[in-house]
C-alpha cells in the first residue's frame, strides 16, 4: 500500500462539535440520512470496546426491497421497504426487532434495469415527527410514537423531476422547514416546505437531481444550507433560500451529499473524480454577484475517489472512502493518498467511535480502525445474504444494516483476546496446475522464483486451462511487477459487482486465481493492476469489445465449436442492413431502427419473410448477430427472415413506460416495417428476442400483443416481478424459449424459475435451455444459432 507523510490536520468541524456536546454513549441517535450531522458518522463515543471486540447478531428480521438507510431514534428503528404491493415505512423496537407500527406510503415502485425497486430515500426524525419521501414523490409526516399521519402530499410534475430510479433524495429538517432537492426546473430544484403543513415556503435552482441530498453546516462562520446538483453546488440562507455562494463543480453530477471536511471545506464525490472546496468571505468587488457574501474556491481535485456510491467520512483530518471497491484514505487538506486496500470491498461505510463500519460485497459487517497509516481490521461477521447499497447506521449500542431482503441488528461484544485470522489455502490450489503451485508455495522463499520460471517454460501466455471429463479448471495468471492484481467479470462464483484479487506467491513475480469450471462454458473477465483501471488480460489474445472496454474471453478446448462466430467464407451469401428513424408518439421520442434483410431480398420482388424483433439493438454487433443469421440461412438451418433491432427500454422508462414501449412496437414500428418491407402477415411468423431486462420487455410484448407475436426467446432473463403481468392470464398463444446459463446470477435463476411457473400455468409452450457459462455477450453469442433455430428453424 502506498503511504504519504503529510502532517495531521486539526479535527474537522463536526468532530469538534462532537467533543463539545454531552451525549450519553448509549442514547446518541441516528435521526436521518448519514447520521446526526449528515457526515456518515455517529456522535456516540466510548461505545466500542477499546481492547478488541467481536461482533454478534442481536436480531434479524425479513423485509422487502429498498435502498434506504435505517434511522434510529428513541429506541425505534425506522425502515422503508416494499411489502409486495405497497411501499411502506415500519417502526421497529430497536432492542428486539418487533414491529410497532406500519405506514403505507403508495403503490410499490417496481425495480428496473437491475434495481430491486422499493424506496430509496431515507426518512428524517425531529421533535417526535418522522418526515419521509417515497420514490413516486409522496411526502409525509408521521408521529414517531404512533405512526399517525400529520400530513401527506404527492409532488407534482410541475414542481419536481422524478429521477432515473424514482426519488432518491432524503429530506432535511432545518428549523421550521423541511428541505428537499426535488429536482424540478424553472426554479424548483431545491424546495423548502413547512414542517407542520407540507406547504411550500420557498424554492430555488433549475438543475435536475439524481442522488443528491442537502446538508446544513457552518462554513466560514455562516450557517447555511448546502445543496449540490448536476452542475453546481450552492450555499443558501436556510430561511429564504437566498444564494450565498455558487460553484460550478464540473463533476457531471454529484453522488449523494457534500461531505464536510473542516471549518471551511467540503468534499463533493462524482463518478470519475472528487473535488474539495474552501468557502470564505467574498471580497467586495464589482464582480461580486448581487447578494453573494461568500465565495468558494477549489482546494484540490482528485481521481483517487471515484466510481462508488459509498460517500466518504472524515476523521481527525483524513478522508475515508471507496474508490470503486477499494477502501481509500486521503489527506483532507491536500488530497494526498495515504493508502488503499482491497479488503473489505463493498459499497457503503460509516464512522462509529473512531472506527469504520463497512458492508462487504458478500454481506459481512466489517469494522476497522480509522487510521491514516494502513487498513487495520478489528472484527467482521456474516450478517446479510448479499452486499448492500444502504450504509450501516449506529444507535442503541447496535449497528443496523439491511439489504433488499433482511434487516439485521449487530452488537459489539468485548473479548479479552483478539482473534487472529489467516487465509486458508483450501480452494486456492485447484487441479494439477494448482498442485504444482501449492508445491512451489511450500518451498523456501528464495527457491520459489526458479521453480516458477521452470513451470512456465515453454507455456504460452493467457489462462491455463485443464479438463478431466466433466470437470474443468481455469487458472488466471499474471507475471510481472505489481502490488495488486484484481479480477472481475462473470466467472463462476462472481457477480458483476465482484472484484477480487489474484493471489501472489511470495518471493515470485506470479499472481494467480483458479476456478473450477464446466468445460463447455464461456466467460468474460477483466484484470486491474495496482487498483487502476480494468482492462483485458495482456496474456490472453481472445477479447471482446463492449462499448469502449476490452474484455478477455475464457473458454476450454472442450467448449463446442461455433462456426457462426468464425470469419465467414468469402463466397458466403450475405444479407445487408439499413437504418431508419422512427418518431414515436407513444414514447415521445425518436428511435433509430436497424433492419437486417436476408441474402436475395433485393433480387426478388414477391417473396415475403418472417420477422424477428430484437429488443436490445446494441447486442447486434457484440453477438455477431447478422453473421449468425447469414450462416444459418446459408446452411439451410433457418428460413430467410427480416430482423429489426430496436434500442432497449431504458431504466428511466422501464417501470413507467413499458406499455408505451409495447405500443410503440405493435402500433408504430410494426406498421412501418410492413410498409417498408415484404413481411408475412401471419403472427405465427413473428417473434421477439431479448436479453436480461430487455427479455422482460420481449415477454411482456408477447403476452399483451397476442394477435401480433407467437414466439419469444430470452437469454439470462432478469425481471423477477414480471410474473404479475402473466398471473391468471392466458398465454396459450406463446411459444417461449428461456435460456438459463449456469453462472447467471441467483436473481436471474430465481426470476427464470418463477416466470416459467407462471407461463406454464397460463398455457404457454415452454422450453428451458440450460447452457454452461456466464451471462454476457461473450456467452450469449455462442448460442445464437440454437435460438434462431428454435424460432425459425427449417424443421419447424
TANORUR-V130342 format. One record per residue. N is the residue number from 1. SS is DSSP state (~ for helix, > for strand, _ for the rest). PSI is psi in radians with two decimals (NA if undefined). NEAR is the number of other C-alpha atoms within 12 Angstrom. Layout:
n-><N:N>
ss-><SS:SS>
psi-><PSI:PSI>
near-><NEAR:NEAR>
This chain:
n-><1:2:3:4:5:6:7:8:9:10:11:12:13:14:15:16:17:18:19:20:21:22:23:24:25:26:27:28:29:30:31:32:33:34:35:36:37:38:39:40:41:42:43:44:45:46:47:48:49:50:51:52:53:54:55:56:57:58:59:60:61:62:63:64:65:66:67:68:69:70:71:72:73:74:75:76:77:78:79:80:81:82:83:84:85:86:87:88:89:90:91:92:93:94:95:96:97:98:99:100:101:102:103:104:105:106:107:108:109:110:111:112:113:114:115:116:117:118:119:120:121:122:123:124:125:126:127:128:129:130:131:132:133:134:135:136:137:138:139:140:141:142:143:144:145:146:147:148:149:150:151:152:153:154:155:156:157:158:159:160:161:162:163:164:165:166:167:168:169:170:171:172:173:174:175:176:177:178:179:180:181:182:183:184:185:186:187:188:189:190:191:192:193:194:195:196:197:198:199:200:201:202:203:204:205:206:207:208:209:210:211:212:213:214:215:216:217:218:219:220:221:222:223:224:225:226:227:228:229:230:231:232:233:234:235:236:237:238:239:240:241:242:243:244:245:246:247:248:249:250:251:252:253:254:255:256:257:258:259:260:261:262:263:264:265:266:267:268:269:270:271:272:273:274:275:276:277:278:279:280:281:282:283:284:285:286:287:288:289:290:291:292:293:294:295:296:297:298:299:300:301:302:303:304:305:306:307:308:309:310:311:312:313:314:315:316:317:318:319:320:321:322:323:324:325:326:327:328:329:330:331:332:333:334:335:336:337:338:339:340:341:342:343:344:345:346:347:348:349:350:351:352:353:354:355:356:357:358:359:360:361:362:363:364:365:366:367:368:369:370:371:372:373:374:375:376:377:378:379:380:381:382:383:384:385:386:387:388:389:390:391:392:393:394:395:396:397:398:399:400:401:402:403:404:405:406:407:408:409:410:411:412:413:414:415:416:417:418:419:420:421:422:423:424:425:426:427:428:429:430:431:432:433:434:435:436:437:438:439:440:441:442:443:444:445:446:447:448:449:450:451:452:453:454:455:456:457:458:459:460:461:462:463:464:465:466:467:468:469:470:471:472:473:474:475:476:477:478:479:480:481:482:483:484:485:486:487:488:489:490:491:492:493:494:495:496:497:498:499:500:501:502:503:504:505:506:507:508:509:510:511:512:513:514:515:516:517:518:519:520:521:522:523:524:525:526:527:528:529:530:531:532:533:534:535:536:537:538:539:540:541:542:543:544:545:546:547:548:549:550:551:552:553:554:555:556:557:558:559:560:561:562:563:564:565:566:567:568:569:570:571:572:573:574:575:576:577:578:579:580:581:582:583:584:585:586:587:588:589:590:591:592:593:594:595:596:597:598:599:600:601:602:603:604:605:606:607:608:609:610:611:612:613:614:615:616:617:618:619:620:621:622:623:624:625:626:627:628:629:630:631:632:633:634:635:636:637:638:639:640:641:642:643:644:645:646:647:648:649:650:651:652:653:654:655:656:657:658:659:660:661:662:663:664:665:666:667:668:669:670:671:672:673:674:675:676:677:678:679:680:681:682:683:684:685:686:687:688:689:690:691:692:693:694:695:696:697:698:699:700:701:702:703:704:705:706:707:708:709:710:711:712:713:714:715:716:717:718:719:720:721:722:723:724:725:726:727:728:729:730:731:732:733:734:735:736:737:738:739:740:741:742:743:744:745:746:747:748:749:750:751:752:753:754:755:756:757:758:759:760:761:762:763:764:765:766:767:768:769:770:771:772:773:774:775:776:777:778:779:780:781:782:783:784:785:786:787:788:789:790:791:792:793:794:795:796>
ss-><_:_:_:_:_:_:_:_:_:_:_:_:~:~:~:~:~:~:~:~:_:_:_:_:~:~:~:_:_:>:_:_:_:_:_:_:_:_:_:_:>:_:_:_:_:_:_:_:_:_:_:_:>:>:>:>:>:>:>:>:>:>:_:_:_:_:_:_:_:_:>:>:>:_:_:>:>:>:>:>:>:>:_:_:_:>:>:>:>:>:>:>:>:_:_:_:_:_:>:>:>:>:>:>:>:>:>:_:_:_:_:_:_:_:_:_:_:_:_:_:_:_:_:>:>:>:_:_:>:>:>:>:>:_:_:_:_:>:>:>:>:>:>:_:_:_:_:_:>:>:>:>:>:>:_:_:_:_:_:>:_:_:_:_:_:_:_:_:_:_:_:>:>:>:_:_:>:>:>:>:_:_:>:_:_:_:_:_:_:>:>:>:>:>:_:_:_:_:_:>:>:>:>:>:_:_:_:_:_:_:_:_:_:_:>:>:>:>:>:_:_:>:>:>:>:>:>:>:_:_:_:>:>:>:>:>:_:_:_:_:_:_:>:>:>:>:>:>:_:_:_:_:_:_:_:_:_:_:>:>:_:_:_:_:>:>:>:>:>:_:_:_:_:>:>:>:>:>:>:>:>:_:_:_:_:_:_:_:_:_:_:_:_:>:>:>:>:>:>:>:>:>:_:_:_:_:_:_:_:_:_:_:>:>:>:_:_:>:>:>:>:>:>:_:_:>:>:>:>:>:>:_:_:_:_:_:>:>:>:>:>:_:_:_:_:_:_:>:>:>:>:>:_:_:>:>:>:>:>:_:_:_:_:>:>:>:>:>:>:_:_:_:_:_:_:>:>:>:>:>:>:>:_:_:_:_:_:_:_:_:_:_:>:>:>:_:_:>:>:>:>:>:_:_:_:>:>:>:>:>:>:>:>:>:_:_:_:_:_:_:_:_:_:_:_:_:_:_:_:_:~:~:~:~:~:~:~:~:~:~:~:_:_:_:~:~:~:~:~:~:~:~:~:~:~:_:_:_:_:_:_:_:_:>:>:>:>:>:_:_:>:>:>:>:>:>:>:>:>:_:_:_:_:_:>:>:>:>:>:_:_:_:_:_:_:_:_:_:_:>:>:_:>:>:_:_:_:_:_:>:>:>:>:>:>:>:>:_:_:_:_:>:>:>:>:>:>:>:>:_:_:_:_:_:>:_:_:_:_:_:_:_:>:>:>:>:_:_:>:>:>:>:>:>:>:_:_:_:_:_:_:_:~:~:~:_:_:_:_:_:_:_:_:_:_:>:>:>:>:>:>:>:>:>:_:_:_:_:>:>:>:>:>:>:>:>:>:_:_:_:_:_:_:_:_:_:_:_:>:>:>:>:>:>:_:_:_:_:~:~:~:~:_:_:~:~:~:~:~:~:~:~:~:~:_:_:_:>:_:_:>:>:>:>:>:_:_:_:_:_:~:~:~:~:_:_:_:~:~:~:~:~:~:~:~:~:~:~:~:~:~:~:~:~:~:~:_:_:>:_:_:_:~:~:~:>:>:>:>:>:>:_:~:~:~:~:~:~:~:~:~:~:~:~:_:_:_:_:_:_:>:>:>:>:>:_:_:_:_:_:_:_:~:~:~:~:_:_:_:_:_:_:_:_:>:>:>:>:>:>:>:_:_:_:_:~:~:~:~:~:~:~:~:~:~:~:~:~:~:~:~:_:_:_:>:>:>:>:>:>:>:_:_:_:_:_:~:~:~:~:~:~:~:~:~:~:~:~:~:~:~:~:>:_:_:_>
psi-><2.42:2.39:2.79:2.70:0.53:2.47:2.64:2.56:2.96:2.80:2.41:2.89:-0.76:-0.51:-0.67:-0.66:-0.68:-0.69:-0.48:-0.15:2.52:1.74:2.00:2.37:-0.75:-0.29:-0.04:2.06:2.97:1.49:-0.07:-3.12:2.20:0.30:-3.03:-0.67:0.38:0.67:0.10:0.36:2.52:2.60:-0.12:2.49:2.71:0.37:-0.25:2.30:2.47:-0.31:0.55:2.52:2.90:2.94:2.55:2.56:2.16:-0.77:2.83:2.45:2.27:2.42:3.12:-3.05:2.51:2.96:0.22:2.67:3.08:1.63:2.59:2.07:2.29:0.74:0.19:2.18:2.20:2.08:2.27:2.49:2.96:2.23:0.15:-0.61:-0.56:2.73:2.35:2.83:2.24:2.38:2.19:2.63:2.12:-0.43:-0.53:-0.34:0.03:2.35:2.31:-0.70:2.86:2.41:2.27:2.07:-1.04:-3.09:2.62:2.38:2.00:2.52:2.73:2.74:0.76:-0.18:2.84:-0.04:-2.98:3.13:2.61:-0.47:2.66:2.26:2.82:2.53:2.30:2.30:0.75:0.18:2.41:2.19:2.29:2.92:2.13:2.89:-0.40:-0.08:0.32:1.99:2.58:2.74:2.24:2.70:2.21:-0.66:-0.75:-0.32:0.05:2.42:2.26:-0.75:2.79:2.67:2.70:2.27:2.39:2.80:-0.45:-0.43:0.03:2.96:1.94:2.14:-3.10:-0.81:0.56:3.09:2.09:-0.32:2.54:2.26:2.63:2.22:2.15:1.90:-2.11:0.32:2.73:1.93:2.26:2.36:1.59:-0.26:0.40:2.69:-3.10:0.83:0.27:0.25:-0.84:2.26:2.39:2.26:2.66:2.22:-0.57:-0.45:-0.38:0.04:2.69:2.31:-0.78:2.86:2.72:2.81:2.72:-0.19:2.72:2.87:2.45:-1.32:0.09:2.53:2.62:2.87:2.88:2.32:2.87:1.99:2.36:0.63:0.06:2.14:2.33:2.73:2.46:2.12:2.21:2.52:-2.77:-0.60:-0.51:2.80:2.41:2.59:2.28:2.60:2.19:-0.69:-0.54:-0.31:0.08:2.38:2.24:-0.61:2.85:2.52:2.26:1.90:-0.43:0.34:-0.17:0.58:2.37:2.38:1.95:-2.47:2.77:2.60:2.17:2.26:-0.77:-2.79:-0.30:-0.13:2.68:2.78:2.37:2.31:2.29:-3.04:-0.68:-0.18:3.03:2.67:2.36:2.44:2.69:2.30:2.26:2.99:2.40:2.41:2.47:1.62:2.95:-0.44:-0.26:2.26:2.54:2.25:-0.23:2.20:-0.17:2.83:2.69:2.43:2.77:2.22:-0.87:2.81:2.36:2.54:0.30:-0.24:1.98:2.82:0.87:2.44:-0.07:1.95:2.47:2.85:2.81:2.34:2.08:0.81:0.15:2.52:2.29:2.15:-3.10:2.32:1.88:-2.10:0.17:2.15:2.30:2.47:2.24:2.68:2.22:-0.34:-0.68:0.00:0.12:2.40:2.17:-0.87:2.89:2.50:2.40:-0.84:2.56:0.12:-2.84:-2.99:-0.10:2.72:2.85:2.90:2.19:2.01:0.85:0.23:2.62:2.27:2.10:2.69:2.04:3.00:-0.39:0.30:0.20:2.44:2.16:2.30:2.23:2.67:2.45:1.54:2.35:-0.04:-0.74:3.11:2.16:1.60:2.42:-0.78:2.74:2.73:2.45:2.03:-0.85:2.84:-0.45:3.05:3.13:2.63:0.14:2.07:2.55:2.63:2.90:2.22:2.89:0.61:0.50:2.57:2.42:2.14:2.62:2.69:-2.70:0.06:-0.34:2.64:2.26:2.36:2.29:2.40:2.68:2.33:2.26:2.57:2.63:-0.47:2.17:2.20:2.39:2.33:2.50:2.60:2.28:2.55:-0.21:2.23:-0.18:-0.68:1.80:2.56:3.12:-0.73:-0.69:-0.63:-0.66:-0.73:-0.70:-0.69:-0.76:-0.68:-0.33:-0.18:2.81:2.52:-0.72:-0.09:-0.11:-0.72:-0.73:-0.67:-0.61:-0.75:-0.74:-0.72:-0.63:0.03:2.17:-0.05:2.42:2.84:3.09:-3.13:2.58:2.15:2.53:2.62:2.50:1.62:-2.15:0.00:2.30:2.75:2.37:2.29:1.97:2.26:2.57:2.33:2.17:-3.09:1.78:2.66:-0.51:2.32:2.12:2.75:2.45:2.86:-2.68:0.61:2.81:2.28:-0.11:2.74:3.05:-0.28:-0.27:2.35:1.76:2.90:2.50:2.61:2.19:2.54:1.97:2.40:0.04:3.05:0.29:2.31:2.50:2.79:2.33:2.58:2.44:2.21:2.82:2.17:-0.27:-0.08:2.92:2.41:2.95:2.58:2.88:2.71:2.69:2.63:2.21:0.78:0.33:-2.85:2.62:2.64:-3.09:2.71:2.06:-0.30:0.03:1.97:-0.25:2.01:2.86:2.41:2.15:2.08:-2.10:0.25:2.44:2.31:2.55:2.57:2.32:2.19:2.83:2.75:-0.43:-0.22:2.39:2.53:2.48:1.52:-0.48:-0.21:-0.20:2.69:2.29:2.61:2.61:-0.50:0.13:2.24:2.29:2.46:-3.08:2.81:2.60:2.88:2.71:2.80:2.26:1.97:1.96:2.10:-0.60:-0.70:-0.14:0.75:3.02:2.39:2.41:2.15:2.22:2.30:2.19:2.28:2.31:2.87:2.42:-0.08:-0.78:-0.38:-0.39:2.50:0.01:-0.44:2.33:2.70:2.64:2.87:2.32:2.25:2.13:2.16:0.33:1.54:-0.59:-0.40:-0.09:-0.89:-0.69:-0.57:0.15:0.72:-0.87:-0.62:-0.70:-0.70:-0.77:-0.85:-0.58:-0.68:-0.77:-0.60:0.03:0.39:-0.56:2.75:2.54:2.40:2.84:2.39:2.23:2.15:2.15:2.34:2.40:2.78:2.12:2.88:-0.65:-0.55:-0.32:-0.81:-0.78:-0.44:0.38:-0.73:-0.68:-0.65:-0.76:-0.69:-0.67:-0.77:-0.82:-0.60:-0.29:-0.92:-0.88:-0.83:-0.63:-0.69:-0.70:-0.59:-0.65:-0.54:2.82:1.75:2.56:2.37:-0.25:2.24:-0.37:-0.23:0.43:2.35:2.91:2.61:2.38:2.88:2.47:-2.15:-0.53:-0.34:-0.60:-0.72:-0.71:-0.78:-0.70:-0.78:-0.70:-0.60:-0.86:-0.35:1.07:-0.41:0.10:-0.71:2.60:-0.27:2.53:2.41:2.46:2.34:2.25:0.90:2.27:1.31:1.30:-0.33:0.08:-0.38:-0.42:-0.50:-0.60:-0.31:2.30:0.47:2.62:2.22:0.40:-0.26:-0.12:2.44:2.19:2.31:2.03:2.02:2.05:2.12:2.55:-0.58:0.40:2.79:2.78:-0.61:-0.74:-0.75:-0.77:-0.73:-0.73:-0.76:-0.78:-0.73:-0.54:-0.73:-0.77:-0.70:-0.74:-0.75:-0.53:-0.01:0.12:2.58:2.04:2.39:2.22:2.09:2.09:2.21:2.48:2.59:-3.01:2.76:2.31:2.83:-0.63:-0.63:-0.74:-0.68:-0.41:-0.44:0.24:-0.67:-0.69:-0.73:-0.69:-0.64:-0.68:-0.58:-0.74:0.60:2.60:-0.51:0.08:NA>
near-><23:21:20:21:16:19:18:23:23:20:23:32:30:37:34:19:22:28:16:11:15:14:20:17:23:25:26:33:41:46:45:44:48:48:39:37:34:40:45:47:43:50:40:34:29:21:29:36:24:21:17:25:28:30:31:25:28:25:25:27:29:24:31:32:37:43:49:47:46:48:52:47:37:27:29:37:49:51:56:49:47:38:30:24:20:27:38:39:49:39:37:37:25:40:28:23:31:22:23:24:25:29:35:31:37:30:22:33:39:41:35:32:28:27:30:33:44:44:47:51:49:47:51:50:39:32:21:20:30:45:50:57:46:47:46:38:40:35:41:39:39:37:26:37:25:21:29:23:27:23:25:29:24:25:31:17:17:16:29:35:33:34:30:29:37:42:42:44:53:47:49:48:38:31:22:22:30:45:47:54:51:56:43:31:24:20:22:32:40:50:42:38:38:28:34:26:22:32:24:25:24:28:35:35:36:26:32:35:42:37:42:44:49:49:44:36:36:29:33:26:17:24:23:30:42:46:53:49:44:34:27:30:46:41:44:39:31:38:25:25:32:26:30:34:37:35:31:24:33:24:29:25:31:41:38:41:43:44:48:44:43:37:30:32:36:50:50:55:47:41:29:25:29:40:41:39:40:33:38:27:20:23:14:14:11:10:11:17:17:16:20:27:27:32:34:33:25:27:26:25:30:28:29:38:41:34:26:33:32:43:49:48:51:47:42:32:35:39:51:52:48:44:40:38:41:41:48:46:39:48:40:45:35:29:33:31:32:32:35:38:35:35:33:39:38:39:42:46:52:47:45:45:35:33:39:46:51:55:45:42:35:31:34:35:49:44:37:34:29:36:31:38:26:25:30:25:30:35:36:36:33:25:37:36:25:30:36:39:34:44:45:52:54:52:44:34:35:43:49:47:55:45:45:37:31:32:45:41:40:39:34:36:25:20:18:12:13:19:17:13:10:7:9:9:19:12:17:30:28:29:26:21:30:31:21:21:36:27:21:29:28:18:20:16:18:16:19:26:25:19:26:34:18:15:21:23:11:9:15:16:20:27:37:32:34:29:27:19:13:17:20:31:38:38:38:46:38:38:29:20:15:22:28:33:35:39:43:35:39:37:45:34:25:27:29:26:27:32:37:36:34:31:34:31:35:23:21:29:26:33:33:37:37:36:35:31:36:34:29:33:42:44:47:42:45:40:39:31:29:24:35:25:25:25:30:34:34:27:24:28:17:24:27:30:25:24:12:11:19:26:33:37:39:43:40:31:21:24:25:20:17:25:23:31:29:15:15:22:15:9:10:19:23:26:29:22:26:20:20:20:19:27:18:24:17:23:27:16:17:18:26:22:33:32:32:38:38:39:28:22:24:17:11:14:12:13:19:25:33:36:42:46:47:41:42:36:32:26:33:35:24:30:29:32:37:41:37:41:46:40:36:38:31:25:21:18:26:30:30:40:41:43:44:42:37:40:28:37:37:25:25:25:30:34:34:24:22:32:26:26:37:39:26:33:44:31:23:26:35:34:19:23:35:23:13:18:31:26:31:26:21:18:27:27:31:38:46:51:52:45:44:41:39:44:40:49:50:47:50:45:42:45:40:29:32:28:22:32:40:37:44:52:49:50:50:44:47:42:41:35:36:36:30:23:26:31:22:17:22:22:37:26:28:39:37:44:39:42:44:38:39:31:34:39:33:26:26:35:29:22:32:41:28:25:38:36:25:31:38:27:20:26:22:29:25:30:27:28:23:23:31:34:41:43:41:39:38:36:43:41:36:40:40:41:33:29:37:44:27:33:41:38:23:18:12:13>
